[in-house]
Amino acid sequence: MNSLLLDAAALKETASLKEKESLHGTWEFVSGIREAHLLVAGDHFTMKFVNGDIYVGTFELDPTKEPKWIDMAVHEGPARLKGKTSLGIYELTGDHLIWCPGEPGQRSPNPATCFV
């Protein structure tokens, strides 16, 4: 049974590394509530909103979930959100990213409202 658990953990880690490589780079928002630019490098992110807010932090992925999970820890940003984690979901298809974050410090968003 231990080897089965190790295999599941290894699968998650391998899938996560592959997804992180695919996310690496700059992402431009095409639509959404707040226009922003997302920069991803390794397991770090910088999100710059057009109103001037900037969030900097790290993220963890679980691409083995359906929908896929992304947890984004805010290390720098607006004081009320600093130190909190945004639980979200995402879908990555080629060069198209659908990203649906929750409010940092709150529960994850409802998948039914994200992928419509």
C-alpha atoms as an extended CHARMM CRD file, in Angstrom:
* protein
*
       116  EXT
         1         1  MET       CA              0.0000000000        0.0000000000        0.0000000000  PROA      1               0.0000000000
         2         2  ASN       CA              2.8590000000        2.4080000000        0.6730000000  PROA      2               0.0000000000
         3         3  SER       CA              4.0980000000        2.0640000000       -2.9000000000  PROA      3               0.0000000000
         4         4  LEU       CA              0.6450000000        2.9810000000       -4.1880000000  PROA      4               0.0000000000
         5         5  LEU       CA              0.7100000000        6.1780000000       -2.1270000000  PROA      5               0.0000000000
         6         6  LEU       CA              4.2080000000        6.9670000000       -3.3400000000  PROA      6               0.0000000000
         7         7  ASP       CA              3.0910000000        6.4330000000       -6.9250000000  PROA      7               0.0000000000
         8         8  ALA       CA              0.1670000000        8.8330000000       -6.4580000000  PROA      8               0.0000000000
         9         9  ALA       CA              2.4580000000       11.4350000000       -4.8950000000  PROA      9               0.0000000000
        10        10  ALA       CA              5.0060000000       10.9810000000       -7.6870000000  PROA      10              0.0000000000
        11        11  LEU       CA              2.2640000000       11.3440000000      -10.3070000000  PROA      11              0.0000000000
        12        12  LYS       CA              1.0620000000       14.5800000000       -8.7060000000  PROA      12              0.0000000000
        13        13  GLU       CA              4.6250000000       15.9560000000       -8.4980000000  PROA      13              0.0000000000
        14        14  THR       CA              5.4210000000       15.0690000000      -12.1180000000  PROA      14              0.0000000000
        15        15  ALA       CA              2.1610000000       16.5860000000      -13.3680000000  PROA      15              0.0000000000
        16        16  SER       CA              2.7190000000       19.7100000000      -11.2630000000  PROA      16              0.0000000000
        17        17  LEU       CA              6.2350000000       20.2640000000      -12.6470000000  PROA      17              0.0000000000
        18        18  LYS       CA              4.9760000000       19.8820000000      -16.2140000000  PROA      18              0.0000000000
        19        19  GLU       CA              2.1420000000       22.3700000000      -15.6120000000  PROA      19              0.0000000000
        20        20  LYS       CA              4.5090000000       24.8770000000      -13.9780000000  PROA      20              0.0000000000
        21        21  GLU       CA              6.7230000000       24.7350000000      -17.0670000000  PROA      21              0.0000000000
        22        22  SER       CA              3.6770000000       25.3880000000      -19.2550000000  PROA      22              0.0000000000
        23        23  LEU       CA              2.6150000000       28.3530000000      -17.0860000000  PROA      23              0.0000000000
        24        24  HSD       CA              6.0810000000       29.9710000000      -17.1920000000  PROA      24              0.0000000000
        25        25  GLY       CA              5.9940000000       33.4070000000      -18.8130000000  PROA      25              0.0000000000
        26        26  THR       CA              3.6870000000       36.3950000000      -19.1020000000  PROA      26              0.0000000000
        27        27  TRP       CA             -0.0970000000       36.0800000000      -19.3980000000  PROA      27              0.0000000000
        28        28  GLU       CA             -2.3390000000       38.8710000000      -20.6630000000  PROA      28              0.0000000000
        29        29  PHE       CA             -5.9650000000       39.0100000000      -19.5600000000  PROA      29              0.0000000000
        30        30  VAL       CA             -8.4670000000       38.8520000000      -22.3940000000  PROA      30              0.0000000000
        31        31  SER       CA            -11.5250000000       39.0530000000      -20.1600000000  PROA      31              0.0000000000
        32        32  GLY       CA            -12.3690000000       39.1180000000      -16.4980000000  PROA      32              0.0000000000
        33        33  ILE       CA            -13.4940000000       41.3410000000      -13.6780000000  PROA      33              0.0000000000
        34        34  ARG       CA            -10.1500000000       43.1510000000      -13.2570000000  PROA      34              0.0000000000
        35        35  GLU       CA             -7.6990000000       43.5910000000      -16.1140000000  PROA      35              0.0000000000
        36        36  ALA       CA             -4.2220000000       42.4610000000      -15.1400000000  PROA      36              0.0000000000
        37        37  HSD       CA             -0.9300000000       40.9490000000      -16.2560000000  PROA      37              0.0000000000
        38        38  LEU       CA              0.3390000000       37.7230000000      -14.7100000000  PROA      38              0.0000000000
        39        39  LEU       CA              4.0370000000       36.7970000000      -14.6880000000  PROA      39              0.0000000000
        40        40  VAL       CA              4.9740000000       33.2310000000      -13.6930000000  PROA      40              0.0000000000
        41        41  ALA       CA              8.5280000000       32.0060000000      -13.0670000000  PROA      41              0.0000000000
        42        42  GLY       CA              9.0800000000       28.6620000000      -11.3600000000  PROA      42              0.0000000000
        43        43  ASP       CA              6.6680000000       28.5900000000       -8.4460000000  PROA      43              0.0000000000
        44        44  HSD       CA              6.5740000000       32.3980000000       -8.1220000000  PROA      44              0.0000000000
        45        45  PHE       CA              4.0010000000       34.8070000000       -9.5070000000  PROA      45              0.0000000000
        46        46  THR       CA              3.5410000000       38.5430000000       -9.8890000000  PROA      46              0.0000000000
        47        47  MET       CA              0.0760000000       39.8760000000      -10.6670000000  PROA      47              0.0000000000
        48        48  LYS       CA             -0.1840000000       43.5350000000      -11.6940000000  PROA      48              0.0000000000
        49        49  PHE       CA             -3.6650000000       45.0080000000      -11.9890000000  PROA      49              0.0000000000
        50        50  VAL       CA             -4.3420000000       48.0870000000      -14.1180000000  PROA      50              0.0000000000
        51        51  ASN       CA             -5.4930000000       50.0010000000      -11.0080000000  PROA      51              0.0000000000
        52        52  GLY       CA             -1.9160000000       49.6760000000       -9.6890000000  PROA      52              0.0000000000
        53        53  ASP       CA             -2.3570000000       46.8130000000       -7.1990000000  PROA      53              0.0000000000
        54        54  ILE       CA              0.5410000000       44.3610000000       -7.3360000000  PROA      54              0.0000000000
        55        55  TYR       CA              0.5250000000       40.9220000000       -5.7390000000  PROA      55              0.0000000000
        56        56  VAL       CA              3.7040000000       38.8570000000       -5.3980000000  PROA      56              0.0000000000
        57        57  GLY       CA              3.9000000000       35.3450000000       -4.0280000000  PROA      57              0.0000000000
        58        58  THR       CA              4.2760000000       31.6520000000       -4.6080000000  PROA      58              0.0000000000
        59        59  PHE       CA              1.8580000000       29.0290000000       -5.8300000000  PROA      59              0.0000000000
        60        60  GLU       CA              1.2410000000       25.3040000000       -5.6920000000  PROA      60              0.0000000000
        61        61  LEU       CA             -0.6470000000       23.2810000000       -8.2670000000  PROA      61              0.0000000000
        62        62  ASP       CA             -2.6040000000       20.0710000000       -8.1790000000  PROA      62              0.0000000000
        63        63  PRO       CA             -3.2890000000       19.1780000000      -11.8130000000  PROA      63              0.0000000000
        64        64  THR       CA             -4.5270000000       15.7220000000      -10.7780000000  PROA      64              0.0000000000
        65        65  LYS       CA             -7.7760000000       17.2470000000       -9.4180000000  PROA      65              0.0000000000
        66        66  GLU       CA            -10.8190000000       17.9520000000      -11.5740000000  PROA      66              0.0000000000
        67        67  PRO       CA            -10.9870000000       20.8810000000      -11.9450000000  PROA      67              0.0000000000
        68        68  LYS       CA             -7.2780000000       21.5470000000      -11.4360000000  PROA      68              0.0000000000
        69        69  TRP       CA             -6.3450000000       23.3990000000       -8.2240000000  PROA      69              0.0000000000
        70        70  ILE       CA             -4.0350000000       26.3870000000       -7.7610000000  PROA      70              0.0000000000
        71        71  ASP       CA             -3.2010000000       27.7970000000       -4.3220000000  PROA      71              0.0000000000
        72        72  MET       CA             -1.5460000000       31.2240000000       -4.4620000000  PROA      72              0.0000000000
        73        73  ALA       CA              0.1250000000       32.5520000000       -1.2930000000  PROA      73              0.0000000000
        74        74  VAL       CA              0.2960000000       36.3630000000       -1.3110000000  PROA      74              0.0000000000
        75        75  HSD       CA              3.6370000000       37.4630000000        0.1650000000  PROA      75              0.0000000000
        76        76  GLU       CA              3.4440000000       41.0960000000       -0.9970000000  PROA      76              0.0000000000
        77        77  GLY       CA              0.3900000000       43.1240000000       -1.9200000000  PROA      77              0.0000000000
        78        78  PRO       CA             -2.3990000000       45.1510000000       -0.3560000000  PROA      78              0.0000000000
        79        79  ALA       CA             -2.0680000000       45.0050000000        3.4560000000  PROA      79              0.0000000000
        80        80  ARG       CA             -5.4730000000       43.3490000000        3.9780000000  PROA      80              0.0000000000
        81        81  LEU       CA             -4.4600000000       40.3960000000        1.7540000000  PROA      81              0.0000000000
        82        82  LYS       CA             -0.7580000000       40.0540000000        2.5870000000  PROA      82              0.0000000000
        83        83  GLY       CA              0.0160000000       36.6530000000        4.0910000000  PROA      83              0.0000000000
        84        84  LYS       CA             -3.2350000000       35.0860000000        2.8820000000  PROA      84              0.0000000000
        85        85  THR       CA             -3.7420000000       32.3310000000        0.3110000000  PROA      85              0.0000000000
        86        86  SER       CA             -6.0680000000       32.4510000000       -2.6800000000  PROA      86              0.0000000000
        87        87  LEU       CA             -7.5610000000       29.0370000000       -3.3890000000  PROA      87              0.0000000000
        88        88  GLY       CA             -8.4750000000       28.7380000000       -7.0360000000  PROA      88              0.0000000000
        89        89  ILE       CA             -9.0000000000       26.5150000000      -10.0050000000  PROA      89              0.0000000000
        90        90  TYR       CA             -7.5860000000       26.6690000000      -13.5030000000  PROA      90              0.0000000000
        91        91  GLU       CA             -7.6150000000       25.0970000000      -16.9360000000  PROA      91              0.0000000000
        92        92  LEU       CA             -4.5870000000       25.2230000000      -19.2260000000  PROA      92              0.0000000000
        93        93  THR       CA             -4.9280000000       24.2620000000      -22.8740000000  PROA      93              0.0000000000
        94        94  GLY       CA             -1.9050000000       25.1040000000      -25.0040000000  PROA      94              0.0000000000
        95        95  ASP       CA             -1.4290000000       28.8600000000      -24.7370000000  PROA      95              0.0000000000
        96        96  HSD       CA             -4.9110000000       29.4710000000      -23.3080000000  PROA      96              0.0000000000
        97        97  LEU       CA             -5.2630000000       29.8250000000      -19.5280000000  PROA      97              0.0000000000
        98        98  ILE       CA             -8.5720000000       30.0430000000      -17.6960000000  PROA      98              0.0000000000
        99        99  TRP       CA             -7.8010000000       31.0480000000      -14.1320000000  PROA      99              0.0000000000
       100       100  CYS       CA            -10.4470000000       31.4490000000      -11.4310000000  PROA      100             0.0000000000
       101       101  PRO       CA             -9.0250000000       32.5790000000       -8.0880000000  PROA      101             0.0000000000
       102       102  GLY       CA            -10.8850000000       32.8860000000       -4.8290000000  PROA      102             0.0000000000
       103       103  GLU       CA            -10.5410000000       35.9280000000       -2.6000000000  PROA      103             0.0000000000
       104       104  PRO       CA             -7.3240000000       35.4960000000       -0.5650000000  PROA      104             0.0000000000
       105       105  GLY       CA             -8.2100000000       34.0840000000        2.8410000000  PROA      105             0.0000000000
       106       106  GLN       CA            -11.6070000000       32.7960000000        1.6500000000  PROA      106             0.0000000000
       107       107  ARG       CA            -12.9310000000       29.5350000000        0.2400000000  PROA      107             0.0000000000
       108       108  SER       CA            -12.2450000000       28.4760000000       -3.3420000000  PROA      108             0.0000000000
       109       109  PRO       CA            -14.6540000000       29.6810000000       -6.0320000000  PROA      109             0.0000000000
       110       110  ASN       CA            -17.5050000000       27.5500000000       -7.3260000000  PROA      110             0.0000000000
       111       111  PRO       CA            -16.2600000000       25.7550000000      -10.4760000000  PROA      111             0.0000000000
       112       112  ALA       CA            -19.6760000000       26.2040000000      -12.0890000000  PROA      112             0.0000000000
       113       113  THR       CA            -19.1540000000       29.9950000000      -12.1200000000  PROA      113             0.0000000000
       114       114  CYS       CA            -15.6350000000       29.8220000000      -13.5890000000  PROA      114             0.0000000000
       115       115  PHE       CA            -15.8270000000       27.7210000000      -16.7380000000  PROA      115             0.0000000000
       116       116  VAL       CA            -18.8940000000       29.0130000000      -18.5390000000  PROA      116             0.0000000000
